[in-house]
Amino acid sequence: MRLFLTTCLVMIAFAANSVLNRMAVFGAGWDPALVGVLRLGAGAVVLCLLSGMRLRHPPPPAMLALGVATLFLYIWGFSRASGRLDAGVGALTLFGTVQITMFGTAVFRKTHIPPLRWLGAGMALAGLAVLLWPQGDLRIDMTGLAWMMAAGMGWGLYSLNGAKARDALTATAFNFALATPLALLWWLGAGGPMAGASYGLWATLASGAITSGLGYALWYRVLPQIPATQAALAQLSVPLIAALGGAVFLAELPGPRFWLAGALVLGGIGLGLLRR
């Protein structure tokens, strides 16, 4: 039960990231690169303070390098896409790509995947196909879609890397601290300051310090306890939570096609998580 509740809390944090970043980039008009810097920086400060003396013992170099690179890829793609895709659509694209990445890696590693989990994954991906199928009632920015898919690949690989972490908090602190300079270079290369309305700052800092920093540390703690394919399926609950958050806080009410896609996704998650 404790693992289930922790996983639910992490999924809510992930959904809040979609809403908060959309609020900062699209609503408040902040530059995506500046949002990325502040988000990583705020998360790094909180995580380093919580880690304390354990920062003397970093993760193995290969694991650390992969964690930093994939975290930055996720932040880069996610921040750029947040101004172009509604919170719910962006989250569904992100975690659909995460599922493909994590399932593909499991197949490549020849990990045993139960038949029901295959069926659940197929059903969930069918929901993603329903959402992204070109129709007149839903316009999707294809550039934003490509950036969000890049973010999904980054997050999927970041999650797989986190399954090997012995100390979740310390590993996440190092990832955030070392990815921040990369985001800073991205921001400087993009031209420097581009701040918008003041509420965008608070949305970005909340995303970095709370729903990213603390949320990702919890996620690294959960990952070693569940199979990668189960972790991929669980994350597909995030888009529906994000859509509800977008409707409440951003007035982005999804249409019928989103809810049909969401029903397929949730049904696939339920089916894939059954033991038999």
C-alpha positions, 0 to 999 in steps of 0.5 A: 500500500505504501508503494502504491500511495508513493507512486500516486503522489509521484504521478500527481507531481508529474502532472503538476509539472505539465500544468506549471510549465505550461503556465510559465511558458504559455500563460506568463510568457517566460522563455523556455530556456530560462524556465529550464534553468530556474527549474533545474536550479531550484531543484538542485538547491533543494535536493543538495540541502536535503542530501547534506553530507551524502554529496561526498559519494556521487553515483558511478560516473557512467550512471551519473553522465547518463542521468545528467544527459537524459535529464537535460534532454527531457528539460530541453524538449519539455520546456520548448514544447510547453508553449505549444501543446495543451497540458493534457495533450503534451502529457499524453504525448510525453508519457506515450513516448516514455512507454515506447522507450521503456518497453523497447528497452525491455524488449532489447534486454530480453526482459520477460513481459507478461501477456497482459502487460503487452495487451495493456501497453497496446491498448494504451498506445491505441489511446495515444493514436486516437489522440494524435490521428489528424482530424479537424476537432483537434489541432496539434503543433507538430514542432511542439509534438516533436520536442515533447517526443524528444522529452519523452525519450529523455525521461524514459531513459532517465527512468531506466537509469534511475532503477539502478540508483542505490541512493535516490536522493543523492543521485537526483541531487547530482543529476540536477546540479550538473544539468543546471550548467547545461541549461544555463549555456542553452539559455545564454545561447538563446539570447539571455533574459526573457522573463514574463509575468511574475506568476510565471516565476513562482510556477517555475520555482514550484515546479523545480523545487517541489514537483520536479526535485522532490518528485523525481527523488521519490520516483528514483526511490520507487523505480527499483521496486517495480519492473520497467514496463510497469513503471512505464504503464503507471506513468500513463495516468499522468496525462489525465491528471494533467488534463484536469489540472489544465482545465481547472487552472488554465481553462484548457478543457479537452474535447471528446477525443481526448477523453476517449484516448484517456479511457483507452490509456487508463484501461490499458494501465489497469489491464497491464498492472493486473497480476494475472 
